[in-house]
Structures are given as structure tokens and as C-alpha cells.
Amino acid sequence: MFGNLKRVITLTLLVSAAGPVLAASAPVSDLNDSYTASSGSSETTSQRLQRLLDNSNRVQARLQQQVDSQAADLSNLRGTIERNNYDMKQMVERQRQLFIELDKLRTEVNELKKSGVSAAGSSTAAETASVAASSEVIKASGDEQSAYQAAVDLILKDRDYDGAITALKDFQVKYPNSGYAANAHYWLGQLYFAKKQDVDSAKSFAAVASYKDSSKRADALVKLGDIAKRNNNDKAANKYYQQVISEYPNSSAAKLAQSNL
């Protein structure tokens, strides 16, 4: 029994001696764990901030690309609008010139009617009547006068200028030796001139000028001068104007040529 008591006392002393050692070692372990956790938390936060910064930079880059793309699209659209405005102005100008020419021809017709001109002069009157006959109308008409009148009606009545060009060209094919041939060329020259198709216009007016007895020859020469002047060929333009003044000194065409010199 004494041995058991001695064993108990010994164990008690051992436990008492180990207590301070355990108590002293515990704070060291806790500090190490706390430092490790604290340093790990700081590293994670830094990485998170860097990741957010990188994402923000990527978003800004994408937004800048979208802004640049939209700016390019806007620039292209502005260019398209400017081109359309220019084309519209050119179209209006061509129409204005055509109307000026048509008004001039109307005035000539009215003057011819007042002076009682007929027969050969009636071709000019018919010329200003209008320009609206299609190919079908011309082919359906067996009468040269009616075919020419139908073509002229396309200009002044219907204002179908493209149709008038087709009709007049068909008329020339069908009636190459017509008494209205010079006038048909003159009308084509006027229509091409208004459309600024200067090469075709010059060919038509040159054809008119080849008809020495045509009442429209003087006007055609003036037009040839106008075409040359519009293409910055003043030398050729003045040559045509001088020719009109020399050959038709008392005509209205000569006065117009003189004013253009």
C-alpha cells in the first residue's frame, strides 16, 4: 500500500512539473500560427487588387476600341453624306441648265409662231413642242412628222429626257434622210449638254453644223464654243464664237457669241 501511495505522489509531482513547460510553449506556437495566417491574408489581398486592376485595364482597352470603331464609322458616314450632297447638287445643276435651254427654245418657238413661219421653219416649232415619244410610239407611227413630233413632246410635255434621247436616236435610225435630221441632232446635243455628256453633245452639235442650210447651225456653233469653254479650251471656244459672228453677224446667236468672248 505504501508503494501505491509513493507512485501516486510521484505522478503528481511529474504533472506539476510539466504544467509550466506546456504553458510556456503554447504562446510560441500561437504566435507562429497567427503570423503565418496574417502574412497569407496580406498576399491574397494584393493579388486580388492586382487582378481587379488588370480587369479594369482590359475593360478600358475594349471601350477605347469600341470608341475608335464608332468614330471610324461616323467618319465614313459623314463622307458618304458629303458625296451624296455633291451628287445631288450636280443633278440639280444639270436640271437647271436643261430648263434654261428648254425655256430658250420655247421662246424661239413662240417667236416663230408670231412671225407666221411654216414649212421648213415648222420643224423648229415642232422641236420645241416637247420630247416624250418612246420607241414603241415611233415604230407605231408611219408618218415621219408624227414620229418627230412625238419625240419632241417627250422633252417639253413629259420631261422624260432619257426617253427623249432614245426616241430621237430611234428617229435618226428610222429616218436618216429626214428633213428633221438636223433638228433631231440639235435636240440630242441640247439634252447631252444638260447632262454634261460633253463628248456626245459635241458630236450632235457638229452634226448640226454640217447642215449648211439648217436654221439651227448658228446656235449649234455657239454650243460647240460653250462645250470647249466648259472644258477649259478657250482657244477652240473663241474660234467657234468668231465663226458665228463672221457667218451670222446679225443673228441672236452672234450676239450671244460676242458676249461669250
C-alpha positions as CSV (number, residue, x, y, z in Angstrom):
1,M,0.0,0.0,0.0
2,F,2.9,2.2,0.8
3,G,4.2,1.5,-2.7
4,N,1.0,2.6,-4.4
5,L,0.9,5.9,-2.4
6,K,4.5,6.5,-3.4
7,R,3.6,6.0,-7.1
8,V,0.7,8.5,-6.8
9,I,2.8,11.1,-5.2
10,T,5.5,10.7,-7.9
11,L,2.9,11.1,-10.8
12,T,1.5,14.2,-9.1
13,L,4.9,15.8,-8.9
14,L,5.6,15.0,-12.6
15,V,2.3,16.6,-13.7
16,S,3.0,19.6,-11.6
17,A,6.5,20.0,-13.1
18,A,5.2,19.6,-16.7
19,G,2.5,22.2,-16.4
20,P,4.7,25.3,-16.6
21,V,6.6,23.8,-19.5
22,L,3.4,23.2,-21.5
23,A,2.0,26.6,-20.6
24,A,5.2,28.3,-21.7
25,S,5.4,26.6,-25.1
26,A,1.8,27.3,-26.1
27,P,2.1,31.1,-26.8
28,V,5.1,30.5,-29.1
29,S,3.1,28.1,-31.2
30,D,0.1,30.5,-31.3
31,L,2.3,33.4,-32.4
32,N,3.8,31.5,-35.3
33,D,0.3,30.4,-36.5
34,S,-1.0,33.9,-36.2
35,Y,1.9,35.4,-38.2
36,T,1.5,32.7,-40.9
37,A,-2.2,33.4,-41.3
38,S,-1.6,37.1,-41.2
39,S,1.0,37.0,-44.0
40,G,-1.1,34.7,-46.1
41,S,-4.1,37.1,-45.9
42,S,-1.9,40.1,-47.0
43,E,-0.7,38.3,-50.1
44,T,-4.2,37.3,-51.2
45,T,-5.4,40.9,-50.9
46,S,-2.5,42.1,-53.0
47,Q,-3.2,39.6,-55.7
48,R,-6.9,40.4,-55.6
49,L,-6.2,44.1,-56.1
50,Q,-3.8,43.4,-59.0
51,R,-6.4,41.2,-60.6
52,L,-9.1,43.9,-60.3
53,L,-6.6,46.5,-61.8
54,D,-5.9,44.2,-64.7
55,N,-9.6,43.7,-65.4
56,S,-10.2,47.4,-65.3
57,N,-7.4,47.9,-67.9
58,R,-8.8,45.3,-70.2
59,V,-12.3,46.9,-69.9
60,Q,-10.9,50.3,-70.7
61,A,-9.0,48.9,-73.7
62,R,-12.2,47.3,-75.1
63,L,-14.1,50.5,-74.6
64,Q,-11.4,52.5,-76.4
65,Q,-11.6,50.1,-79.3
66,Q,-15.3,50.5,-79.5
67,V,-15.0,54.3,-79.4
68,D,-12.4,54.2,-82.2
69,S,-14.5,51.9,-84.3
70,Q,-17.6,54.1,-83.9
71,A,-15.5,57.2,-84.7
72,A,-14.3,55.5,-87.9
73,D,-17.9,54.5,-88.8
74,L,-19.1,58.1,-88.2
75,S,-16.3,59.4,-90.4
76,N,-17.3,57.0,-93.2
77,L,-20.9,58.0,-92.9
78,R,-20.0,61.7,-93.0
79,G,-18.0,61.1,-96.2
80,T,-21.0,59.2,-97.7
81,I,-23.4,62.1,-96.9
82,E,-21.0,64.7,-98.4
83,R,-20.7,62.6,-101.6
84,N,-24.5,62.3,-101.8
85,N,-24.9,66.0,-101.2
86,Y,-22.4,66.7,-104.0
87,D,-24.1,64.4,-106.4
88,M,-27.5,66.0,-105.6
89,K,-26.1,69.4,-106.3
90,Q,-24.7,68.3,-109.6
91,M,-28.1,66.7,-110.5
92,V,-29.9,69.9,-109.6
93,E,-27.5,72.0,-111.6
94,R,-27.9,69.7,-114.7
95,Q,-31.7,70.0,-114.4
96,R,-31.4,73.8,-114.1
97,Q,-29.3,74.1,-117.2
98,L,-31.7,71.9,-119.1
99,F,-34.7,74.0,-118.1
100,I,-32.8,77.1,-119.2
101,E,-32.2,75.6,-122.6
102,L,-35.8,74.5,-122.9
103,D,-37.1,77.9,-121.9
104,K,-34.9,79.4,-124.6
105,L,-36.3,77.1,-127.2
106,R,-39.8,77.8,-126.1
107,T,-39.2,81.5,-126.7
108,E,-37.9,80.7,-130.1
109,V,-41.0,78.7,-131.0
110,N,-43.3,81.5,-129.8
111,E,-41.4,84.0,-131.9
112,L,-41.7,81.7,-134.9
113,K,-45.4,81.3,-134.4
114,K,-45.9,85.1,-134.1
115,S,-44.0,85.7,-137.3
116,G,-46.1,83.0,-139.1
117,V,-43.1,80.8,-140.1
118,S,-44.2,77.5,-141.5
119,A,-43.0,74.7,-143.8
120,A,-39.2,74.5,-143.2
121,G,-39.5,76.7,-140.1
122,S,-42.2,74.4,-138.7
123,S,-39.5,71.8,-137.9
124,T,-38.1,74.2,-135.3
125,A,-41.5,74.8,-133.9
126,A,-42.2,71.1,-133.7
127,E,-38.8,70.8,-132.0
128,T,-39.9,72.9,-129.1
129,A,-43.3,71.3,-128.7
130,S,-41.9,68.6,-126.4
131,V,-39.9,65.3,-126.1
132,A,-41.8,62.3,-124.9
133,A,-42.2,59.5,-127.5
134,S,-40.9,56.1,-126.7
135,S,-39.5,53.6,-129.3
136,E,-42.9,51.9,-129.4
137,V,-44.6,55.2,-130.3
138,I,-42.1,55.9,-133.1
139,K,-42.4,52.5,-134.6
140,A,-46.2,52.6,-134.5
141,S,-46.2,55.9,-136.4
142,G,-45.8,55.6,-140.1
143,D,-45.6,59.3,-140.6
144,E,-42.2,61.0,-140.3
145,Q,-43.7,64.2,-139.0
146,S,-45.7,62.4,-136.3
147,A,-42.6,60.4,-135.2
148,Y,-40.5,63.5,-134.9
149,Q,-43.3,65.4,-133.0
150,A,-43.8,62.5,-130.6
151,A,-40.0,62.5,-129.8
152,V,-40.1,66.3,-129.2
153,D,-43.1,66.0,-127.0
154,L,-41.1,63.9,-124.6
155,I,-39.0,66.9,-123.7
156,L,-41.4,69.8,-123.1
157,K,-44.6,67.9,-122.2
158,D,-43.5,64.9,-120.3
159,R,-39.9,66.0,-119.4
160,D,-38.8,62.4,-120.0
161,Y,-35.3,63.4,-121.1
162,D,-33.8,59.9,-121.1
163,G,-36.8,58.7,-123.1
164,A,-36.4,61.6,-125.5
165,I,-32.8,60.7,-126.2
166,T,-33.9,57.1,-127.0
167,A,-36.7,58.4,-129.2
168,L,-34.6,60.8,-131.1
169,K,-31.9,58.2,-131.8
170,D,-34.5,55.8,-133.0
171,F,-35.9,58.5,-135.2
172,Q,-32.5,59.1,-136.8
173,V,-32.1,55.3,-137.5
174,K,-35.6,55.1,-139.0
175,Y,-35.4,58.4,-141.0
176,P,-31.7,59.0,-141.7
177,N,-32.5,61.4,-144.6
178,S,-35.4,63.2,-142.8
179,G,-35.8,66.9,-143.2
180,Y,-35.8,67.0,-139.4
181,A,-32.4,65.3,-139.2
182,A,-30.5,68.5,-138.2
183,N,-33.1,69.4,-135.6
184,A,-33.0,65.9,-134.2
185,H,-29.2,66.2,-133.8
186,Y,-29.7,69.6,-132.2
187,W,-32.1,68.3,-129.6
188,L,-29.8,65.5,-128.8
189,G,-27.0,67.9,-128.4
190,Q,-29.1,70.0,-126.0
191,L,-30.0,67.0,-123.9
192,Y,-26.5,65.7,-123.7
193,F,-25.2,69.2,-122.9
194,A,-27.6,69.5,-120.0
195,K,-26.5,66.1,-118.7
196,K,-22.8,67.2,-119.1
197,Q,-22.1,64.4,-121.5
198,D,-19.9,66.7,-123.5
199,V,-18.4,64.2,-126.0
200,D,-21.9,63.1,-127.2
201,S,-23.1,66.7,-127.1
202,A,-20.2,67.9,-129.3
203,K,-20.8,65.1,-131.8
204,S,-24.5,66.1,-132.1
205,F,-23.8,69.8,-132.5
206,A,-21.1,69.1,-135.0
207,A,-23.6,67.1,-137.0
208,V,-25.9,70.1,-137.0
209,A,-23.1,72.3,-138.1
210,S,-22.6,70.0,-141.1
211,Y,-26.0,71.0,-142.4
212,K,-25.2,74.4,-144.1
213,D,-28.8,75.3,-144.6
214,S,-30.1,74.4,-141.1
215,S,-31.7,77.2,-139.1
216,K,-30.0,75.7,-136.0
217,R,-26.5,75.8,-137.4
218,A,-25.5,79.1,-135.8
219,D,-26.9,78.0,-132.4
220,A,-25.0,74.7,-132.7
221,L,-21.7,76.5,-133.3
222,V,-22.3,78.6,-130.2
223,K,-22.9,75.4,-128.3
224,L,-19.7,73.9,-129.6
225,G,-18.0,77.0,-128.3
226,D,-19.7,76.6,-124.9
227,I,-18.6,73.0,-124.7
228,A,-15.0,73.9,-125.4
229,K,-15.1,76.7,-122.9
230,R,-16.6,74.4,-120.2
231,N,-13.6,72.1,-120.8
232,N,-11.1,75.0,-120.4
233,N,-10.3,75.1,-124.2
234,D,-10.7,78.9,-124.6
235,K,-8.8,78.9,-127.9
236,A,-11.3,76.5,-129.6
237,A,-14.2,78.2,-127.9
238,N,-13.2,81.6,-129.3
239,K,-12.8,80.1,-132.7
240,Y,-16.4,78.9,-132.7
241,Y,-17.7,82.2,-131.4
242,Q,-15.8,84.1,-134.1
243,Q,-17.2,81.8,-136.8
244,V,-20.7,82.6,-135.7
245,I,-20.1,86.3,-135.6
246,S,-18.5,86.1,-139.1
247,E,-21.1,83.9,-140.8
248,Y,-24.2,85.2,-138.9
249,P,-23.4,88.8,-138.0
250,N,-27.0,89.9,-137.4
251,S,-28.3,86.9,-135.6
252,S,-29.2,86.4,-131.9
253,A,-26.6,83.6,-131.9
254,A,-23.9,86.2,-133.0
255,K,-24.9,88.4,-130.1
256,L,-24.6,85.5,-127.7
257,A,-21.2,84.5,-129.1
258,Q,-20.0,88.1,-128.8
259,S,-21.0,88.1,-125.1
260,N,-19.1,84.9,-124.5
261,L,-15.8,86.1,-126.0
